[in-house]
Amino acid sequence: MAYEFERKPRIAVVGGGPGGYEAALAGAQLGAEVTLVERTGVGGSAVLTDVVPSKTLIATAEATNAIGEAADLGVQFFTRGENGRPVRPEVAVNLAAVNARLLRLARQQSEDMKSQLIKAGVRVIQGEGRLDGAQRVIVSNGRGKSRIDFDEIDADTLIVSVGASPRLLESAMPDGKRIFTWTQVYSLDEIPEHLIVVGSGVTGAEFASAYTALGSKVTLISSRDQVLPGEDADAARVIEDVFTRNGMTVLSKSRAESVVATATGVVATLSDGRIVEGSHCLMAVGSIPNTAGIGLAEAGVQLTESGHIRVNRVARTSVPSIYAAGDCSNSLPLASVASMQGRTAVFHALGDAVNPTELRNVASNIFTQPEIATVGWTQKQIEDGIAQGEIYKLPLASNPRAKMMGIKDGFVKLFARTGSGTVIGGVIVAPHASELIASLSLAVEHRLTVDQLASAFSVYPSLTGSITDAARAMHIVR
């Protein structure tokens, strides 16, 4: 409900991604006068060029996999040849249609979000926003001239949510034809014959997984010992095994020195001198915050060495009237975290009740096939003595529903505090792990014990049964 103020607080939001969008909605809900400035479209890169299109592409890849693996369940697809005999058809993917659909969905999602803002009473301005001190935003139309109607926006609170962009390497500059960033790859009309993916972090692994399912030959170049460095080691091992079993070439401990386009493809030169030739290349070597040149330093906002905005647990910067949310901040680069930061910033600025963000309780997901979902403390932190906990791992292959569905890869892993049995973290590797992790997130957030988790009824048969089975196996004897 809206608060009653002597004068409506004024909030200016720069950037309409998940953080800026949620901040604007929360401000309007609490009775503030809110103006949101966005240069490309509401939803930002998360909706238009990143999360929404990439996960739509991955959904198509999952459908392709489901068709290909249906034979294991006794479902076979045939057409009739000229002689009347059944012939197994090939699974064909119309990438041009796939990309047209996902970009259409992204635009529609952006328009829906804009409509929600306008309905809530938020003023939405398209243009480039930069700070002019701690309580003013200057908006330009991107052509170097200030907008006549909205040249200056004065506000009591500024919220910066300008996101991040793909990191570019001079030795492997994307051209949008043969060498791509993840924002450019949706211009492809045909499945790449041989896609080289440089970078085995979350983005690289997700696209490598998707394009393998869609029919590309994929070579994944990883500078580390394994794919998904920094993730749960058991989970990364499962994914790498699945990758190689599905025909992907994974080059570990390999660093791409350069990637150049030729008349017919691309050539990647590795640091050890090896040459990898392919038809296309996707560069997935991280991102940089869009914080340069928007007046942050001049306003007194502290930045990290990488250019990220320093924020505390309520998303406040070093300047009391300025908050920051999303990938431009030094928080976790997740849309869910950006949304939470946006709401938290507004609640704090307007004096509403605030629960400071506890990043350890944030659930995250990697949309490979199978997916990897995590929450809470990690196994490495437990093994290093940073957290005290017990570890239990249950292979998914023992789950009856998994057997029915033909699932062979994956597991559920629980971490519980030594002595009390409080759930402090977990890992799920499974199809749609992003949906399954919610129960562990609740357990971690509300400090449930393994016995309390085990006492909840899971449907039989279901994949969630592995969660309660794992909790039951960690029973604390009283």
N, C-alpha and C positions, 0 to 999 in steps of 0.2 A: 504494500500500500504506500501511497505517497505521503511524505512528511509535509507539515505546514511550516513554511519559512517566512520571515519578514520580507526577504527578497529571494527570489529563486536563485539558487546557486547556479553558476554557469560552468559547464564542463565542455572543453574542446578535446576531441579525440583525433589524433593524427594517425591514420591507418585503419582500414576497416576489416582486417583479418579477424580470426576467432577472438583474439583478445580485445580489439577495438570494438567489435560488434557487441560482445557481451557487456563491455563497459558502457556502451551507449544505451543498451536496453536497460541495464540496471539503473543508470542515472535517470532515465525517463521514468522508470517505475517508482523511483524515490522522490520524484517531483522536481528534478533539476531541469534547467534549460540546456539541452545537449546539441552540440554541433559536431558532426563527424566529417572529416576530410579524407577522401580516398581517391587515389590517382587512376586506378584501373577498373575497379569494380568491388562492390561490397563482398566480403569473403576473402579478399586479397589473394595472394598466391596459393594459400592452402586450398581454396575452393576452385580457383580458375586454372592453376597450372601445376598443382602439387598433389595434395591429399586426395581430393575428390576424383580427378582424372586417373591418377595412378591406381587407386583402389578399385575404380571401375574397370580398368584394364586387367587388374589382377582377378576380379570376379569373372571376366571373360575367360581368362586362363584357367581358372578353377573349373568352369563349365567344360572347357576342352579336355581337361584331365579326366573329369567325371565320365565323359563319353568314352575316352580311350581305355579307362579302367573298368568299364561296365562289364566287359567280358568275364572278369574275375567273379562277378556276381551272378553269372549265368545269363546276362543280357547281351545279345549279339545283333549287330546291324548288318543287313545285307540288302543289295539291290539285285534285280534280275538281269542277267546278261542276255545277249542276242539268242543264245541257245536255251534260255529259260532257266539256267542254273544260277544259284545264288553267288554273288560276287561281293566281297567285303569292300565297302566304299572307304575312301580316305576322308579324314576329318579336315575340312578346309576352313580356314579363318580369313574372312574378308577384313583386312586390317583397316582399310579406308573407311569401311562402314563402322567398325569398332571405334576408331578415333573420332569419327563424326558424331557418334552417339555419346561418347564420354565428354566431348567438348560441349555438346548440346546440354547434357545433364549438368555440367559445371556452370554454364551460363544461366540455366534455369534456377539452380540453387542460389546463385548470386542474386538474381532478380527476386527470388522469394525472400531472401534475407533483407534486401533493400526495402521490400514492401513491409516487412515486419517492423523495420526501423521507422519508416514513415508513419505507419499505423500507430506506433507508440509515441509519436510526436517528435522524433529526432529530425533535425535538419541535416540533410545529406548533401555535401558539396563535392563535386568531382574536380580534382586539381591537385597540385603539388603543395604540400604543407611543410612549412619550416617554422621553427621557434624564433620569436623575437623577444627574448627575455623569458622570465619565468611565468608570465601570465598572458602571453599573446602569441597568436599563430598568424603568419602571413601565408595567404593562399595565392598561387599563380596557376595559370592554365597550362603550364608546361612549355609555353613558347616564349618565355622570358618576360611576359607582361602580366601585371597583376590584374586579377578580375576586378571589374569596376564595382560589382555589387558586394563582393566578399573579399575585399583586399586585406582586411584585418579582422581577426576574431579575438576579442578580449574575454578572458575566462578566469575564474577563481582557481580552477584545477585543470591541468593539462595531462593527458594520458597519451603516451607515445607507444604505438603498436605498428611499427613500420616493417616488421618481418626481416627476412634475409633472402639472399640470392645465391645461386650456385657459384662455387669458387671456380675461377678460371685460371688455367695454366698457360703461360705464353708458349710452352713447347707442345701444347695440344689444344689449340684454340678451336672452339666449336664453330662450324660454319652453317649448321642447320640443314645440311644436305648429306654429309657423310659422318661428321663428328657432331654429337649432340650433347646438350645438357638435358636434365630430366624435364625441363620446361619446354624443350623444343621437339622432343621425340614423337609428339602426337601429330607431327606433319607427315609422318611416314605413310605411304599408300600401300606398301607391300611388306610382308614379313621379311626381315633381314635374313639373307642367306647365311651369313656368319656374323654375329654380333659380338664385338669385343667390349666387355664391361670393365672399366678401370675403376677400382675401388670396391672393397668387399664389406663395407659397412652396411647399415640398414638399407639405404637407398639402392646401392649396387646389388645387394643380395636379393632384394625384392624384384627388381627389374630382370635380373638374371634368371630368377625362378620363373617369372611370368613368361618371358620370351622363349625359354626352353619349352614350356608347356604349349605355347602358341606355334611351335614348330621350327624355331631358329636353332641353328648350331650356335652355341654360346661358349665363349672363352672368358673366364672371370680372372682378372689379374688382381692378386691380393699381395700387398706388401708385408703382410703379417704371416704368422705360422698357420693360422686357420681363418676361415671366413668368420665374419661377425666378431672381430676382436673386441674384448671388453664385455661380451655377453656371457651367459652361463656356458661353461666349457662343454658340458654334456649336450646341451641344446645345440650349440654350434656344430658339434661332432655329428649329430643326427642330420642336421641340414646339409652339411658337406657330403655325408654319405649318400643322401637322397640326390643331391646335385649330380654327383659322379655316376650314380646308378642310372640316372635319367639321360646320361650322355654328355653332360656338361664337362668341359675341361677347366679345372681349377689350378691355376699357377700360383702356388703359395711362395712366400718369401721372394716375390718378384715385384719390382718397382718399374713402372712405365716412365722412361726418360722422355719420350716424345711420342706423339701420334700425328701423322700427316695424312692428308687425303691425297689419293691418286685419281687417275681418270676412271678407274673401275672399282675403287674400294679404299681401304685405309691400311696403313702400315704402322704398327706399334713397335718401338724399339725399347727393349728392357735394359735395365742398368747393368746386367751381366752380358749384354751384347746380343742376346737372342732377339729374333725378329718374329713377330706374330702378324700375319696378314688376315684381313677380314673384309667383309663388305661394308660394315658400318661400325661405329664406336660410340659408346655412351660413357661420358665422363661423370663419375659419381665420387668426387673427391672432397666432399664437404661443402659448406656454405659460409658466407660472410654476412654480417648484419648490415642492414641498409641505414646505417647511422651517420654516414659521412655527409657533410655539407648541409645539415638540417638545423644547425644552430644549437646543438646540445652543449658543446664545450663552452660556447659563448654565454649560455644561460647558467653555467656552473655545474652542469651534470657530469658526474664522474663516470668514466668509461674504463673498461679493462683494456689490456694490451691488444686484445683481438678486436676491439671496437664495440664490444657489447656493453649495454648500459647496466651499471651496478644497481641492483635493487635488493631490498630486504624482504622479509617473509610476507609483508603486506603490499609488495610491488612498488614501494616508495623509493625514489631515487635520493641522491644527496641534496636535492633541492626540495623542500617540503611541499611545494605546490605541484610538483611534477612526478608522475608515476610512469612506469613502463611495463608492458606486457608482451609476452610472446618471444619469438626467436631473436628479436633485437635485444633482449635482456640476457643476463647471465644465468638464466634459469634453464630448466630442461626444455629442449626444443620439441615440444609436443603440443598439438592443438588443444588437447584437454587442459594442459597446464596454462596455456595462454588464456583460455576462456575463464579458468578459475582466477587467474591473476587480474583479468579485467574486472570481474565482479568484485573481487576483494579490494581492488584499488578504489572503486567507487564507494563501496560500503565504508571503507576507512576514511575517505575524504569527506563523506557526508555525515560521519558520526554514527553509522549503523553498527550493529554487532558484527565482529569480524573473527573468523577463525584463521589465524596465520597458516599459510600453506606449509604442509609437512611433505617435502619432496620424497621422503623415504616411503610414503604411503601411496605414491602415484603408480598406477598400473600402466604398463606400456606393452605394445604389441609389435611384432615384426610380421608383415604379411607375406611371408614365404609360404611354400606348400611342403610340409605342414607349417602352421603358424607357431610363433614363440611368444608367449605372454609371461610377464614377470611382474612381481610386486614385492616391496619390502627389502629386507636385508638379502644379500647374496651369499651363495655358498663360499665364495672366495673370502668374503669378509668374516665369515664364521671360521674358516680354516686359518685365517691370519690372526684370529683372536680379537678382532675389532668388535665382534658380537659373540655372545655365548648362546649356542643353540645346538639342537640335534637335527639331523638330516635324515629324511626318509624318501626314497624314490620308488615309484611303482610304475613298471612298464605298461603302456597303454594296451599292448597286445593281449594282456590278461583280462581286459575288460570285455564282457559279453557283447555289449553294443558295438564296440570296436570290431569284434570278430564278424558280427553281422554286416557291418559296413565295409569290410575288407581293409580296415586300417591296420597297418603293420608297424608303422613308425610312430614314436612319440612316447611321452611319459608324463606323470604328475609327480612333482617333487615338493615336499613341504619342509619348512624350517620352523622349529618350535623352540621357545626359550627353555634352556636347561633348568629343570626343577619345577617351574610353574606350568610348562606346557603351552604357554601363550604363543599363538601363531605370529611369527615375526616376518614371514616371507614365503615365497613359493615360485615355482616355475611350471608352466604347462606347455608342452609341445604336442600339438594336436590340430586337426582341422577345426577352424573356428575357435581357436584358443582365446581369441579376443572376447568371445561371449562367455567362455567358461571361467575366466579369471575373476569375474565379478564377485563370486562367493568368497574367494581368497582376499580380495580387496576389502570386503566388508569385515572379514575376520581380522585383518591387519589393522584397519582403521579403528575398530571397536574393541581391539585387544581380546578377542575370543580365544579360549583354549582349544586344544585339539579335541578334547572331550565334548565341548560345546559344539564345535563344528561337526563332529561325528554324530551328535544327537539329532541334527537336522535330517529330515527325510529326503533322500534323493530318489528319483524315479528309477524303477527297475524295468527294463535295462536302460541305462543312459551313460553317456561319457562322464557326467557329473558324479556318477557312482564311484569313479576312481578317486575323486577328491575325498569323499567321506570314508572310503576304504583306507586311504592313506592316513587320514586323521585317526581312524579307529586303530590302525596298527601302531600309532604313537601314543596310545592310551597311557595316562599317568596313574600309577597305582597309588591309592590314598591309604 
